[in-house]
Amino acid sequence: MNVQIRTVHFDADAKLLEHVQKKIVKLSTFHDRIIDVEVYLKLDNVAHNIKDKIAEIKVYVPKHSYFVKQSTKTFEESFDKALDSMAEQLKRQKEKALA
């Protein structure tokens, strides 16, 4: 599983990157054929007033790709919510494939 973490309009500290890296590995428990994972961390910048922190996760598996986006006041919370949502998507897809 190839993981890429990209930050847009800011530089992430090591603690945030470590948090993302440690949790993203858990996705492999929901789908065993994940090829790539892209994580985008962005600032929601409305007229130079920083409002929310956005986390987007794209997961690529053979013949499919999945995308989730969450926005909250902190990157950790946004990422955790997006990760939970992605886990649900992968679980549902796996259940459909087995049915």
C-alpha positions as a Markdown table, in Angstrom:
| # | Residue | x | y | z |
|---|---|---|---|---|
| 1 | Met | 0.0 | 0.0 | 0.0 |
| 2 | Asn | 1.5 | 3.3 | -1.2 |
| 3 | Val | 0.6 | 6.2 | 1.0 |
| 4 | Gln | 1.0 | 9.9 | 0.0 |
| 5 | Ile | 0.2 | 12.7 | 2.4 |
| 6 | Arg | -0.1 | 16.2 | 0.8 |
| 7 | Thr | -0.6 | 19.5 | 2.5 |
| 8 | Val | -2.1 | 22.4 | 0.7 |
| 9 | His | -1.2 | 26.0 | 1.7 |
| 10 | Phe | 0.7 | 25.0 | 4.9 |
| 11 | Asp | 3.4 | 22.8 | 6.3 |
| 12 | Ala | 2.3 | 20.0 | 8.6 |
| 13 | Asp | 4.2 | 19.3 | 11.7 |
| 14 | Ala | 5.7 | 15.9 | 12.4 |
| 15 | Lys | 3.1 | 15.1 | 15.0 |
| 16 | Leu | 0.2 | 15.5 | 12.5 |
| 17 | Leu | 2.0 | 13.5 | 9.8 |
| 18 | Glu | 2.7 | 10.7 | 12.3 |
| 19 | His | -1.0 | 10.7 | 13.4 |
| 20 | Val | -2.1 | 10.3 | 9.8 |
| 21 | Gln | 0.5 | 7.7 | 8.9 |
| 22 | Lys | -0.3 | 5.5 | 12.0 |
| 23 | Lys | -4.0 | 5.5 | 11.4 |
| 24 | Ile | -4.1 | 5.1 | 7.6 |
| 25 | Val | -2.4 | 1.6 | 8.0 |
| 26 | Lys | -5.7 | 0.4 | 9.6 |
| 27 | Leu | -7.5 | 0.7 | 6.3 |
| 28 | Ser | -5.8 | -2.5 | 5.2 |
| 29 | Thr | -7.9 | -4.4 | 7.7 |
| 30 | Phe | -11.1 | -3.4 | 5.7 |
| 31 | His | -9.8 | -4.1 | 2.2 |
| 32 | Asp | -6.8 | -6.3 | 1.5 |
| 33 | Arg | -6.1 | -5.1 | -2.1 |
| 34 | Ile | -5.5 | -1.4 | -1.5 |
| 35 | Ile | -3.0 | -0.1 | -4.1 |
| 36 | Asp | -2.7 | 3.6 | -3.2 |
| 37 | Val | -3.9 | 6.0 | -0.6 |
| 38 | Glu | -3.8 | 9.8 | -1.0 |
| 39 | Val | -4.4 | 12.1 | 1.9 |
| 40 | Tyr | -4.9 | 15.8 | 1.3 |
| 41 | Leu | -4.9 | 18.2 | 4.3 |
| 42 | Lys | -6.2 | 21.7 | 3.3 |
| 43 | Leu | -7.0 | 25.0 | 5.0 |
| 44 | Asp | -10.5 | 26.3 | 4.1 |
| 45 | Asn | -9.4 | 29.8 | 3.3 |
| 46 | Val | -12.3 | 32.1 | 2.7 |
| 47 | Ala | -11.1 | 35.7 | 2.0 |
| 48 | His | -7.9 | 35.1 | 4.0 |
| 49 | Asn | -10.0 | 34.1 | 7.1 |
| 50 | Ile | -9.0 | 30.5 | 7.9 |
| 51 | Lys | -12.2 | 28.8 | 8.9 |
| 52 | Asp | -12.0 | 25.0 | 8.9 |
| 53 | Lys | -9.4 | 22.3 | 8.3 |
| 54 | Ile | -10.3 | 19.9 | 5.5 |
| 55 | Ala | -9.1 | 16.3 | 5.2 |
| 56 | Glu | -9.7 | 14.3 | 2.0 |
| 57 | Ile | -8.8 | 10.7 | 1.5 |
| 58 | Lys | -8.7 | 8.8 | -1.8 |
| 59 | Val | -8.2 | 5.1 | -1.8 |
| 60 | Tyr | -7.5 | 3.1 | -5.0 |
| 61 | Val | -8.2 | -0.6 | -5.3 |
| 62 | Pro | -8.3 | -2.7 | -8.5 |
| 63 | Lys | -11.3 | -1.4 | -10.6 |
| 64 | His | -12.5 | 1.1 | -8.0 |
| 65 | Ser | -11.5 | 4.3 | -6.2 |
| 66 | Tyr | -13.1 | 5.8 | -3.1 |
| 67 | Phe | -13.2 | 9.4 | -1.9 |
| 68 | Val | -14.2 | 11.0 | 1.4 |
| 69 | Lys | -14.0 | 14.6 | 2.6 |
| 70 | Gln | -14.5 | 16.0 | 6.1 |
| 71 | Ser | -14.2 | 19.5 | 7.5 |
| 72 | Thr | -13.9 | 20.4 | 11.2 |
| 73 | Lys | -11.9 | 22.8 | 13.4 |
| 74 | Thr | -8.8 | 20.6 | 13.7 |
| 75 | Phe | -6.9 | 18.4 | 11.2 |
| 76 | Glu | -6.9 | 15.4 | 13.5 |
| 77 | Glu | -10.6 | 15.5 | 13.9 |
| 78 | Ser | -11.2 | 16.0 | 10.2 |
| 79 | Phe | -8.9 | 13.2 | 9.3 |
| 80 | Asp | -10.4 | 10.8 | 11.9 |
| 81 | Lys | -13.9 | 11.4 | 10.7 |
| 82 | Ala | -12.8 | 11.0 | 7.1 |
| 83 | Leu | -11.0 | 7.7 | 8.0 |
| 84 | Asp | -14.1 | 6.4 | 9.7 |
| 85 | Ser | -16.2 | 7.3 | 6.7 |
| 86 | Met | -13.7 | 5.6 | 4.4 |
| 87 | Ala | -13.7 | 2.4 | 6.6 |
| 88 | Glu | -17.5 | 2.3 | 6.3 |
| 89 | Gln | -17.3 | 2.6 | 2.5 |
| 90 | Leu | -14.8 | -0.2 | 2.2 |
| 91 | Lys | -16.8 | -2.4 | 4.6 |
| 92 | Arg | -20.0 | -1.9 | 2.5 |
| 93 | Gln | -18.1 | -2.6 | -0.7 |
| 94 | Lys | -16.7 | -5.8 | 0.7 |
| 95 | Glu | -20.1 | -7.0 | 1.9 |
| 96 | Lys | -21.6 | -6.3 | -1.6 |
| 97 | Ala | -18.8 | -8.3 | -3.2 |
| 98 | Leu | -19.3 | -11.3 | -0.9 |
| 99 | Ala | -23.1 | -11.2 | -1.3 |
